[in-house]
């Protein structure tokens, strides 16, 4: 862990499931789990998709998809099962060093919903 209790980006492992595992990259994201690959962990076979420290090109600068932002952009393309899964994905990404943008998006979105809900 870093001094701010986030996972060092170079060690970040991102796993997720999609509605249709046979349609990876074309099916809604419905569960995300981020962890530090250098720490003891239990593999979760229910999470079929992965990116991060398991990939040789992770954070090497050659492919913008091999970053937390790139993974998130891919998820935006396929969509999320529902709002709560999108919020969960942002919360998981916020665990990664340098991904305070994910926390800011989540907080702004939640604030917007609360303000809009209060105005209805």
RAHU-V573157 format. One record per residue. N is the residue number from 0. OMEGA is omega in radians with two decimals (none if undefined). Layout:
n=N omega=OMEGA
n=N omega=OMEGA
This chain:
n=0 omega=3.09
n=1 omega=-3.13
n=2 omega=3.10
n=3 omega=3.09
n=4 omega=3.02
n=5 omega=3.12
n=6 omega=3.08
n=7 omega=-3.06
n=8 omega=-3.11
n=9 omega=-3.14
n=10 omega=-3.03
n=11 omega=3.07
n=12 omega=-3.09
n=13 omega=3.08
n=14 omega=3.09
n=15 omega=3.04
n=16 omega=3.07
n=17 omega=-3.10
n=18 omega=-3.12
n=19 omega=-3.09
n=20 omega=3.13
n=21 omega=-3.11
n=22 omega=-3.13
n=23 omega=-3.12
n=24 omega=3.14
n=25 omega=-3.04
n=26 omega=-3.06
n=27 omega=3.07
n=28 omega=3.13
n=29 omega=3.07
n=30 omega=-3.12
n=31 omega=3.09
n=32 omega=3.11
n=33 omega=3.13
n=34 omega=3.11
n=35 omega=-3.07
n=36 omega=-3.13
n=37 omega=-3.14
n=38 omega=3.09
n=39 omega=3.13
n=40 omega=3.13
n=41 omega=3.13
n=42 omega=3.12
n=43 omega=-3.08
n=44 omega=3.12
n=45 omega=-3.12
n=46 omega=-2.96
n=47 omega=-3.03
n=48 omega=3.13
n=49 omega=3.05
n=50 omega=3.09
n=51 omega=-3.02
n=52 omega=3.10
n=53 omega=-3.08
n=54 omega=-3.10
n=55 omega=-3.09
n=56 omega=-3.12
n=57 omega=3.08
n=58 omega=-3.11
n=59 omega=3.09
n=60 omega=-3.11
n=61 omega=-3.08
n=62 omega=-3.12
n=63 omega=3.09
n=64 omega=-3.11
n=65 omega=3.09
n=66 omega=3.06
n=67 omega=3.13
n=68 omega=3.13
n=69 omega=3.09
n=70 omega=3.13
n=71 omega=3.11
n=72 omega=3.08
n=73 omega=3.10
n=74 omega=3.11
n=75 omega=3.12
n=76 omega=-3.11
n=77 omega=-3.14
n=78 omega=-3.13
n=79 omega=-3.13
n=80 omega=3.10
n=81 omega=-3.10
n=82 omega=-3.09
n=83 omega=3.11
n=84 omega=3.09
n=85 omega=3.10
n=86 omega=3.12
n=87 omega=3.13
n=88 omega=3.10
n=89 omega=3.12
n=90 omega=3.12
n=91 omega=3.13
n=92 omega=3.14
n=93 omega=3.08
n=94 omega=-3.06
n=95 omega=3.07
n=96 omega=3.11
n=97 omega=-3.10
n=98 omega=3.07
n=99 omega=3.07
n=100 omega=-3.13
n=101 omega=3.12
n=102 omega=3.14
n=103 omega=3.09
n=104 omega=3.13
n=105 omega=-3.11
n=106 omega=3.14
n=107 omega=-3.14
n=108 omega=-3.13
n=109 omega=3.11
n=110 omega=3.13
n=111 omega=-3.14
n=112 omega=-3.13
n=113 omega=3.14
n=114 omega=3.13
n=115 omega=3.13
n=116 omega=3.13
n=117 omega=-3.12
n=118 omega=-3.11
n=119 omega=none
